[in-house]
Amino acid sequence: SHWNFATQTKRQNGSTMKPILVYGPAMEEGYLQPGTPIPDVYYTVLDGGGVKEIKNVDLRHHGIVSARTSLAHSYNIPAVRTYESLIPLNPVEKYLRKLGFTSVLDDEYAHPTLGIGALTRGVSLEENANAFAAIANNGVFEDAYMIEKIVTADGEVIYEHEQNPVEVFSPQTSFLLIDMMCDILREGTARQLRSMLKYPHVDWAGKTGTTNYYYDVQFVASNPNITFATWMGYDMQDSMDGRTQYLRNMTLWAEFINAASDLRPELVAPSHAFQQPDGIVRASYCAISGKLPSELCEKAGLVKSDYFNAKYLPKERDDSLITGAHVIVNGRAV
């Protein structure tokens, strides 16, 4: 076939949408930070003309979880809840189009499940990789290209690529996203990957993605130098064995990276890590509310620490906990 599945095929991108359309914009707008708690409980939305229950891949609910944990384990419910809070801003126009997505419909931003990759037309693998490259590039999008320059035999330049950088996320938001996606390889849905790599020390940040019935499986990741993405699926959409194909795609990604690392280790396997920009601080917070820890929060063992954009450090002290001989729950003393 002459069809290029990396650049021409449009498919839903599944959970790889979460960093670029949900957690990135939410942090940029100050709606949340990596430690912000989000309820992962039974949840329904109005989508497609009816009521739809949002389910996690493991078909479980996990209670109150941080944004960091939600992304690491790719929970759908916290992502949809967060995306719903962004809908009034039209994050497709404000962020996704600036990241090079060309096939999203104008009114599609209002669909709550868009935050977990439920696109009508889909997106190309190239466009998805471009968006992740912008995160690794301190939030600056530069469209991918293949031809740098065309020069005649006489040395006349008849074409030269012109860069058109667009700042989409601040360096602070980009760093926080990268740090959260590093957790995906440490303990999340891509935790098997490092054992497959010849250069496991490289600072990789990535995201897995699958679509309904496992029609499509994606993995995209960045280090400080490059971004690389792989996709698996049938040319005519059909279901694959999810768990097997999910691991097979990750193995394929690792084999490509290992081969490229042998050829260009200075490019593909850099020794330097992502750099923390100014304006990032580490602070303690109460895990039940995201506010500053109170004495009761400490006694309950709910104090945690995480990175924050200094602009959005919590200012209020937690007031969600009370103490006493009993409390009233639903009109009953407990």
MARVEXFI-8035 format. One line per 8 residues: for each residue x, y, z of N, C-alpha, C. Coordinates in pm, whole numbers, plus 50000, padded with zeros to 5 digits. Atoms other than C-alpha are relative to their C-alpha. Example, Ala and Ser with C-alpha at 12.3 -4.5 7.8 and 13.67 -1.06 7.14 Angstrom:
BEGIN
50089/49881/50000/51230/49550/50780/50090/50120/50000 ~ 49918/49881/49994/51367/49894/50714/49923/50109/50073
//
This chain:
BEGIN
50083/49881/50000/50000/50000/50000/50087/50125/50000 ~ 49931/49872/50000/50110/50357/49932/49952/50090/50114 ~ 50058/49921/49891/49910/50476/50233/50097/50004/50118 ~ 49908/49984/49887/50124/50613/50517/49919/50007/50130 ~ 50081/50005/49878/49971/50510/50849/50050/50095/50109 ~ 49948/49906/49900/50193/50750/51044/49953/50142/49973 ~ 50031/49861/50033/50098/51067/50857/49861/50021/49940 ~ 50127/49983/50070/49773/51000/50668/49880/49942/50073
50111/50065/49931/49562/50771/50886/49955/50082/50119 ~ 50058/49930/49886/49328/50940/51133/49931/49897/50090 ~ 50060/50092/49902/49246/50733/51443/49984/50071/50133 ~ 50011/49950/49865/49126/50806/51794/50132/49975/50074 ~ 49871/50016/49932/49427/50861/52021/49986/49954/50145 ~ 50018/50058/49867/49272/50725/52340/50058/50086/50111 ~ 49953/49930/49879/49437/50815/52668/50124/50085/49977 ~ 49890/49906/50026/49733/50986/52500/49947/50143/49989
50059/49866/50003/49488/51278/52481/50008/50068/50137 ~ 50014/49944/49865/49490/51324/52861/50106/50106/50033 ~ 49903/49894/49966/49820/51515/52900/49980/50128/49921 ~ 49999/49883/50087/49765/51748/52605/49869/50078/50000 ~ 50128/49930/50002/49393/51830/52638/49937/50013/50138 ~ 50061/49996/49867/49315/51768/53007/50096/50058/50103 ~ 49915/49959/49887/49599/51792/53258/50091/50118/49965 ~ 49920/49883/50039/49818/52034/53060/49920/50129/50007
50082/49878/49990/49542/52294/53004/49952/50029/50141 ~ 50050/49976/49864/49408/52243/53358/50107/50061/50089 ~ 49892/49940/49922/49749/52322/53508/50033/50140/49950 ~ 49973/49867/50056/49804/52613/53271/49898/50103/50048 ~ 50108/49910/49957/49470/52763/53377/49993/50014/50151 ~ 50002/49994/49855/49542/52707/53747/49888/49921/50064 ~ 50109/50081/49946/49258/52456/53789/50052/49891/50094 ~ 49943/50105/49915/49483/52191/53938/50151/49999/49989
49857/50026/49998/49839/52090/54020/50018/49849/50016 ~ 49985/50146/49996/49993/51739/54026/49939/49933/50123 ~ 50053/50062/49879/49881/51677/54385/49853/50024/50023 ~ 50141/49968/49978/49526/51808/54344/49915/49874/50007 ~ 50085/50119/49989/49274/51547/54466/49878/50009/49908 ~ 50115/50009/50090/49004/51434/54221/49921/49874/50037 ~ 50079/50120/49968/48715/51198/54306/49996/49902/49883 ~ 50014/50108/50098/48731/50868/54119/49889/49907/50052
50118/50071/49953/48378/50744/54192/49903/49987/49882 ~ 50101/50017/50105/48071/50642/53991/49965/50136/49940 ~ 50017/49870/50064/48021/50916/53732/49936/49982/49863 ~ 50066/50003/50131/47794/50980/53435/50007/50137/49936 ~ 50000/49874/50075/47791/51245/53163/49892/49993/49893 ~ 50087/49992/50117/47553/51363/52892/50089/50011/49878 ~ 49912/50002/50116/47726/51270/52569/49932/49920/49888 ~ 50062/50070/50112/47594/51177/52227/49850/49985/50013
50145/50003/49991/47234/51253/52319/49945/49913/50111 ~ 50048/50084/49892/47218/51026/52622/50094/50003/50119 ~ 49917/50009/49880/47357/50947/52965/50098/49885/49984 ~ 49896/50101/50016/47686/50760/52959/50081/49990/50128 ~ 49915/50021/49883/47868/50607/53254/50145/49995/49955 ~ 49857/50003/50027/48241/50676/53249/50062/49889/50085 ~ 49939/50113/49930/48440/50366/53340/50151/50002/49983 ~ 49856/50021/50011/48805/50302/53414/50025/49866/49932
49967/50123/50071/48983/50030/53220/49991/49879/50093 ~ 50007/50112/49906/49004/49815/53535/49862/49980/50060 ~ 50140/50009/49956/48629/49870/53595/49986/50017/50151 ~ 50004/49974/49856/48703/49988/53949/49996/50150/50025 ~ 49990/49862/49953/48670/50312/54146/50107/50005/50109 ~ 49883/49993/49912/48969/50434/54348/49991/50109/50106 ~ 50019/49899/49896/48823/50703/54573/50062/50133/49960 ~ 49937/49871/50027/49001/51036/54604/50146/49977/49964
49863/50021/50048/49322/51027/54399/50054/50131/49946 ~ 49938/49878/50051/49569/51294/54294/49999/49999/49848 ~ 49987/49990/50145/49596/51422/53938/50118/49918/49951 ~ 49880/50077/50037/49943/51265/53928/49969/49851/49992 ~ 50034/50141/49998/49812/50922/54024/49901/49966/49890 ~ 50101/50023/50104/49516/50954/53788/50065/49986/49863 ~ 49933/50008/50130/49747/51017/53492/50091/49878/49993 ~ 49907/50114/50000/50003/50753/53592/49929/49870/49970
50075/50125/50018/49737/50481/53599/49889/50015/49896 ~ 50091/49973/50110/49530/50639/53321/49854/49976/50038 ~ 50139/50009/49959/49205/50658/53515/49916/50095/49914 ~ 50085/49920/50088/48925/50784/53291/49910/50099/50075 ~ 50099/49917/49931/48684/50923/53549/50059/50135/50044 ~ 49944/49869/49965/48915/51193/53695/50032/50085/49878 ~ 49968/49923/50121/49020/51291/53341/49875/50065/49943 ~ 50124/49944/50053/48659/51338/53225/49948/50110/50091
50045/49896/49906/48567/51530/53542/50080/50128/49981 ~ 49915/49884/50019/48864/51760/53489/49970/50069/49867 ~ 50027/49940/50130/48789/51808/53120/49868/50076/49999 ~ 50129/49930/49995/48429/51904/53195/50015/50141/50058 ~ 49979/49866/49943/48556/52196/53404/50067/50093/49900 ~ 49931/49918/50100/48758/52315/53101/49912/50035/49880 ~ 50082/49984/50120/48478/52294/52843/49961/50145/49974 ~ 50036/49860/50029/48364/52659/52890/50112/50081/49935
49887/49929/50060/48714/52768/52780/50023/49962/49856 ~ 49974/50059/50131/48693/52568/52455/50149/49964/49987 ~ 49857/50035/50003/49029/52395/52513/50049/49947/49866 ~ 49958/50041/50135/49029/52261/52157/50058/50120/49926 ~ 49953/49880/50069/49060/52613/52017/50120/50062/50071 ~ 49897/49930/49923/49280/52741/52298/50131/49922/50007 ~ 49879/50081/49983/49524/52448/52313/50022/49899/49887 ~ 49978/50113/50090/49466/52154/52079/50036/50045/49859
49967/49954/50135/49468/52347/51753/50141/50061/49996 ~ 49864/49945/49994/49785/52528/51862/50104/49889/50003 ~ 49910/50115/49998/49938/52182/51909/49998/49922/49868 ~ 49992/50058/50134/49878/52101/51542/49890/49903/49965 ~ 50111/50090/50032/49553/51901/51559/49910/50068/49897 ~ 50072/49937/50110/49373/51968/51231/49862/49942/49975 ~ 50122/50070/50039/49082/51723/51222/49891/50000/50107 ~ 50102/49993/49896/48889/51804/51542/49890/50094/49953
50113/49918/50044/48541/51936/51463/49982/50121/50091 ~ 50011/49875/49923/48456/52290/51576/49917/49985/50127 ~ 50087/50013/49884/48180/52180/51814/50036/49880/50088 ~ 49966/50125/49930/48357/51867/51937/50053/50024/50142 ~ 49943/49970/49868/48512/52043/52235/49897/49981/50111 ~ 50105/50008/49898/48175/52023/52416/49969/49856/50043 ~ 50025/50139/49964/48180/51642/52433/50093/49962/50116 ~ 49914/50032/49884/48305/51533/52781/50101/49890/49973
49908/50111/50024/48464/51215/52643/50114/50035/49905 ~ 49886/49959/50083/48692/51413/52411/50127/49998/50083 ~ 49883/49999/49912/48924/51437/52712/50069/49866/50014 ~ 49936/50132/49997/48990/51063/52689/50016/49945/49858 ~ 49962/50037/50136/49044/51064/52314/49888/49952/49910 ~ 50112/50045/50082/48695/50994/52179/49974/50100/49888 ~ 50010/49909/50113/48744/51187/51854/49907/49944/49893 ~ 50087/50043/50110/48498/51176/51565/50083/49955/49881
49919/50032/50117/48756/51183/51287/50133/49934/50037 ~ 49870/50053/49962/49069/51094/51478/50113/50098/49974 ~ 49880/49918/50015/49423/51228/51460/50111/49910/49947 ~ 49889/50082/50051/49738/51112/51283/50104/49979/50110 ~ 49894/50028/49903/50024/50958/51476/50104/50112/49998 ~ 49906/49889/50011/50247/51237/51345/49953/50120/50083 ~ 50053/49887/49924/50018/51503/51492/50006/49974/50151 ~ 49994/50034/49858/50003/51321/51824/50143/50015/50052
49860/49988/49960/50383/51299/51838/50043/50146/50005 ~ 49969/49858/50000/50409/51668/51747/49958/50067/50130 ~ 50054/49938/49879/50193/51763/52045/50086/49966/50121 ~ 49915/50040/49887/50405/51564/52289/50138/50063/49990 ~ 49870/49934/50018/50721/51712/52138/49995/50143/50052 ~ 50013/49863/49949/50587/52057/52229/50014/50003/50152 ~ 49985/50007/49854/50561/51954/52595/50148/49990/50037 ~ 49858/50019/49972/50922/51837/52590/50084/50121/49958
49932/49880/50049/51017/52163/52415/49959/50123/50082 ~ 50038/49891/49909/50921/52376/52717/49867/50065/49963 ~ 50133/49951/50031/50566/52411/52587/49989/50071/49867 ~ 50000/49930/50129/50662/52553/52245/49979/49900/49887 ~ 50031/50088/50112/50505/52385/51941/50073/50047/49875 ~ 49941/49977/50132/50703/52360/51617/49963/49882/49912 ~ 50054/50106/50083/50539/52161/51341/50113/49916/49940 ~ 49900/50091/50057/50730/51856/51220/50015/50025/49849
49976/49984/50143/50887/51874/50875/50108/49902/49957 ~ 49906/50100/50051/51100/51653/50651/50110/50061/49915 ~ 49900/49940/50089/51286/51888/50416/50052/50129/50063 ~ 49938/49882/49941/51527/52138/50568/50030/50105/49894 ~ 49955/49904/50100/51659/52293/50247/50016/49929/49865 ~ 49974/50050/50135/51672/52245/49870/50094/50099/49932 ~ 49896/49916/50058/51984/52377/49695/50034/49948/49860 ~ 49962/50041/50135/52069/52372/49323/50148/49964/49996
49859/50037/50018/52398/52242/49189/50091/50122/50006 ~ 49922/49876/49995/52511/52605/49171/50000/50064/50137 ~ 50000/49947/49864/52444/52659/49539/49885/50095/50030 ~ 50114/49911/49976/52121/52858/49496/49896/49930/50087 ~ 50102/50055/49911/51874/52798/49779/49863/50031/49941 ~ 50132/49978/50059/51534/52746/49620/49889/49969/50099 ~ 50097/50021/49892/51360/52632/49938/50074/49982/50131 ~ 49946/50022/49867/51438/52653/50307/49885/50007/50101
50108/50007/49902/51210/52554/50592/50007/50119/50095 ~ 50008/49889/49904/51093/52845/50807/49926/49953/50124 ~ 50062/50039/49874/51015/52780/51171/49895/50102/50041 ~ 50108/49914/49953/50697/52917/51321/49960/49954/50140 ~ 50028/50050/49865/50714/52846/51697/49878/50067/50063 ~ 50119/49951/49931/50395/52881/51902/50007/49953/50146 ~ 49998/50039/49859/50399/52890/52282/49859/49957/50041 ~ 50129/50057/49962/50117/52665/52405/49990/49988/50152
49995/50013/49854/50216/52587/52764/50121/50077/50053 ~ 49885/49936/49935/50443/52774/53004/50106/49894/50031 ~ 49897/50097/49960/50778/52611/53093/49964/49929/50130 ~ 50038/50061/49872/50633/52548/53441/49898/49888/49979 ~ 50098/50104/50029/50330/52358/53311/50064/49883/49929 ~ 49933/50107/50075/50550/52163/53071/50083/49912/50093 ~ 49920/50078/49906/50786/52059/53350/49912/49911/50087 ~ 50089/50079/49915/50499/51945/53572/49941/49883/49922
50052/50108/50084/50349/51744/53286/50105/49892/49976 ~ 49891/50095/50021/50685/51584/53208/50024/49917/50125 ~ 49976/50072/49875/50736/51495/53573/49889/49899/50027 ~ 50112/50093/49981/50389/51339/53592/50010/49883/49903 ~ 49990/50108/50098/50451/51140/53273/50121/49910/50026 ~ 49890/50087/49957/50781/51013/53413/49948/49892/50095 ~ 50060/50097/49910/50568/50843/53679/49932/49886/49925 ~ 50064/50104/50080/50391/50651/53403/50099/49888/49972
49897/50101/50022/50722/50474/53335/50052/49943/50132 ~ 49951/50048/49871/50813/50447/53704/49906/49897/50063 ~ 50094/50084/49926/50495/50294/53840/49864/49987/49932 ~ 50130/49997/50064/50212/50346/53593/49983/49899/49889 ~ 50038/50094/50105/50083/50190/53274/50115/49959/49908 ~ 49883/50037/50081/50430/50180/53110/50118/49957/50088 ~ 49894/50036/49905/50624/50049/53411/50089/49886/49950 ~ 49916/50110/50053/50751/49747/53210/50107/50050/49905
49919/49956/50112/50929/49966/52957/50149/50005/50030 ~ 49857/49980/49974/51261/50041/53129/50078/49869/49992 ~ 49931/50129/50005/51345/49671/53156/50026/49956/49856 ~ 49981/50034/50141/51325/49656/52773/50108/50085/49934 ~ 49911/49904/50064/51568/49944/52710/50147/49969/50025 ~ 49855/50016/49985/51943/49916/52649/50059/50112/50085 ~ 49954/49884/49923/51985/50260/52807/49890/50041/50098 ~ 50112/49974/49908/51746/50251/53104/50015/50128/50081
49978/49879/49921/51903/50562/53262/49938/50123/49935 ~ 50048/49883/50073/51756/50794/52996/49870/50050/50063 ~ 50117/49936/49938/51496/51040/53128/49885/50002/49900 ~ 50114/50010/50090/51181/50931/52943/49871/50038/50072 ~ 50134/49967/49951/50831/51073/52994/49902/49962/49890 ~ 50086/50049/50107/50547/50904/52808/49858/49974/50043 ~ 50141/50030/49973/50183/50806/52780/49952/49887/49909 ~ 50064/50107/50074/50001/50491/52676/49860/50044/49957
50135/49969/50044/49673/50499/52487/49938/49882/49928 ~ 50078/50102/50071/49410/50247/52380/49861/50057/49972 ~ 50135/49955/50034/49070/50295/52217/49900/49887/50027 ~ 50105/50099/49974/48737/50114/52256/50024/49871/49922 ~ 49986/50134/50058/48755/49740/52189/50142/49973/49950 ~ 49859/50015/50040/49133/49780/52145/50017/50003/49849 ~ 49979/49979/50143/49098/49897/51785/50138/50060/49973 ~ 49873/49930/50018/49411/50112/51833/50077/49996/50131
49911/49996/49885/49710/50098/52067/50114/50094/49967 ~ 49893/49903/50024/49957/50386/52098/50092/50010/50121 ~ 49910/49957/49894/50263/50474/52297/50086/50111/49944 ~ 49919/49885/50041/50439/50810/52275/50079/50047/50121 ~ 49915/49957/49888/50731/50928/52487/50108/50094/49950 ~ 49896/49901/50032/50991/51204/52497/50113/49987/50100 ~ 49887/49971/49911/51339/51245/52638/50044/50143/49968 ~ 49965/49860/50026/51520/51581/52643/50037/50032/49855
49960/49976/50139/51623/51533/52277/49893/49966/49896 ~ 50089/50049/50105/51353/51342/52089/49865/49959/50056 ~ 50131/50058/49970/50989/51235/52085/49974/49891/49898 ~ 50020/50114/50089/50893/50897/51941/49867/49933/50034 ~ 50131/50060/49980/50553/50734/51891/49982/49878/49911 ~ 50036/50116/50080/50427/50396/51772/49850/49974/50015 ~ 50141/50037/50002/50078/50275/51680/49987/49859/49946 ~ 50035/50129/50057/49934/49930/51622/49849/49992/49982
50142/50020/50028/49601/49840/51468/49987/49939/49862 ~ 50026/50053/50133/49441/49693/51161/49971/50114/49903 ~ 50029/49894/50098/49408/49890/50836/49851/50031/49997 ~ 50143/49982/49979/49031/49836/50861/49976/49972/50147 ~ 50009/50011/49855/48937/49891/51223/49936/49870/50044 ~ 50049/50124/49942/48895/49567/51413/50065/49985/50136 ~ 49952/50012/49864/48946/49460/51771/50124/49911/50008 ~ 49881/50079/49971/49283/49332/51895/49992/49950/50143
49991/50044/49861/49365/49138/52210/50071/50109/50078 ~ 49952/49878/49938/49412/49434/52441/50132/49986/50074 ~ 49881/50010/49916/49670/49320/52697/50122/49958/49918 ~ 49889/50048/50081/49885/49131/52445/50050/50109/49907 ~ 49960/49899/50097/49882/49409/52187/50060/50123/50068 ~ 49948/49886/49923/49942/49677/52449/50148/49979/50031 ~ 49860/50029/49969/50266/49506/52556/50083/49985/49873 ~ 49927/50018/50126/50360/49419/52199/50038/50135/49940
49970/49867/50054/50337/49783/52093/50112/50066/50079 ~ 49895/49943/49917/50552/49890/52387/50135/49933/49970 ~ 49877/50073/50036/50806/49620/52295/50054/50050/49866 ~ 49959/49946/50131/50811/49745/51935/50064/50137/50017 ~ 49945/49866/49973/50867/50102/52060/50142/49986/50055 ~ 49868/50018/49938/51160/49981/52273/50102/49947/49899 ~ 49906/50054/50099/51314/49785/51984/50047/50108/49904 ~ 49960/49887/50085/51308/50092/51762/50099/50091/50073
49915/49910/49923/51461/50307/52035/50137/49937/50025 ~ 49872/50066/49977/51730/50050/52113/50086/50002/49874 ~ 49925/49998/50126/51829/50029/51746/50050/50142/49970 ~ 49960/49862/50023/51835/50408/51714/50107/50045/50099 ~ 49901/49966/49898/52033/50437/52038/50138/49947/49963 ~ 49871/50055/50044/52304/50212/51894/50062/50084/49890 ~ 49950/49919/50111/52332/50433/51585/50036/50141/50042 ~ 49980/49861/49960/52302/50776/51750/49980/50016/50151
50022/49995/49854/52349/50739/52127/49998/50143/50055 ~ 49996/49863/49950/52428/51110/52171/49867/50072/49980 ~ 50130/49940/50027/52086/51197/52025/49887/49927/50072 ~ 50113/50079/49953/51858/50912/52133/50013/49961/50147 ~ 49978/50041/49861/52015/50826/52469/50082/50105/50074 ~ 49923/49894/49934/52122/51159/52623/50023/49971/50148 ~ 49969/50019/49858/52287/51161/52964/49936/50108/50086 ~ 50060/49892/49922/52120/51488/53068/49850/49978/50014
50143/50017/49971/51771/51501/53218/49924/50127/49965 ~ 50081/49880/50015/51482/51741/53175/50035/50099/50111 ~ 49959/49898/49905/51565/52070/53346/49880/50068/50064 ~ 50106/49932/49928/51348/52227/53613/50013/50150/49981 ~ 49993/49855/50021/51263/52589/53526/49979/50076/50131 ~ 50036/49916/49886/51231/52877/53768/49848/49999/50017 ~ 50143/49992/49975/50893/52913/53931/49937/49869/50041 ~ 50048/50130/49952/50865/52550/54044/50047/49983/50144
49965/50023/49860/50854/52474/54416/49940/49868/50044 ~ 50056/50120/49941/50798/52165/54624/49940/50038/50135 ~ 50070/49958/49879/50544/52203/54904/49910/49888/50050 ~ 50091/50096/49939/50327/52004/55143/49857/50046/49982 ~ 50142/49971/50014/49951/51985/55106/49920/49888/50064 ~ 50088/50101/49944/49655/51798/55250/49938/49921/49885 ~ 50040/50083/50113/49575/51505/55021/49850/49989/49982 ~ 50146/50012/50010/49202/51517/55095/49937/50122/49934
50059/49876/50052/49152/51877/54979/50093/50076/49906 ~ 49904/49923/50079/49471/52003/54813/50041/50130/50063 ~ 49967/49876/49931/49489/52289/55064/50121/49981/50090 ~ 49889/50009/49906/49763/52368/55314/49965/49905/50114 ~ 50031/50098/49895/49794/52098/55583/49956/50068/50130 ~ 50042/49958/49867/49606/52152/55908/50054/49900/50102 ~ 49955/50092/49895/49687/51992/56243/49924/49868/49990 ~ 50078/50123/50013/49403/51744/56190/50045/49918/49879
49951/50071/50119/49536/51659/55843/50127/49923/50033 ~ 49879/50070/49957/49872/51574/55998/49967/49880/50086 ~ 50038/50111/49912/49708/51361/56268/49939/49885/49921 ~ 50063/50103/50083/49514/51175/55998/50098/49934/49903 ~ 49900/50057/50090/49836/51102/55805/49975/50031/49855 ~ 50038/49965/50136/49711/51284/55497/50087/50110/49939 ~ 49911/49898/50054/49999/51528/55445/50092/49937/49895 ~ 49911/50045/50107/50181/51478/55113/50073/50121/49944
49928/49890/50064/50426/51685/54910/50012/49972/49851 ~ 49987/50014/50145/50460/51750/54539/50049/50133/49944 ~ 49961/49877/50069/50577/52004/54284/49878/50087/49973 ~ 50103/49903/50033/50373/52319/54228/50060/50107/49910 ~ 49969/49871/50060/50382/52608/53989/49984/50103/50111 ~ 50003/49907/49887/50467/52882/54240/49881/50095/49993 ~ 50117/49913/50015/50180/53092/54098/49875/49940/50063 ~ 50123/50067/49957/49930/52832/54213/50018/49921/50129
49987/50062/49869/50053/52735/54556/49871/50021/50080 ~ 50120/49979/49919/49759/52675/54793/50023/50106/50107 ~ 49990/49892/49901/49689/52968/55023/49910/49976/50121 ~ 50092/50027/49890/49402/52838/55235/50039/49871/50072 ~ 49972/50120/49920/49442/52586/55517/49881/49905/49995 ~ 50106/50100/50010/49245/52263/55502/49898/50015/50113 ~ 50107/49995/49900/48908/52278/55678/49899/49889/49977 ~ 50093/50108/50035/48756/51954/55549/49989/49894/50109
49998/50101/49894/48837/51752/55862/49950/50060/50131 ~ 50047/49958/49868/48665/51775/56201/50028/49888/50099 ~ 49978/50101/49897/48712/51595/56531/49896/50018/50110 ~ 50098/49994/49892/48481/51512/56821/49960/49860/50042 ~ 50045/50131/49953/48309/51235/57010/49917/49929/49893 ~ 50076/50057/50109/48079/51185/56712/49979/50107/49894 ~ 50034/49908/50108/47989/51339/56377/49864/49958/49945 ~ 50129/50029/50060/47656/51360/56194/50019/49970/49852
49991/50041/50140/47644/51170/55862/49860/49959/49956 ~ 50135/50028/50049/47316/51174/55668/49898/49998/50115 ~ 50096/49987/49891/47134/51278/55986/50018/49901/50114 ~ 49976/50099/49896/47280/51000/56199/50133/50026/50069 ~ 49875/49983/49923/47540/51021/56475/50089/49878/49977 ~ 49902/50108/50025/47853/50818/56397/50117/50018/50094
//
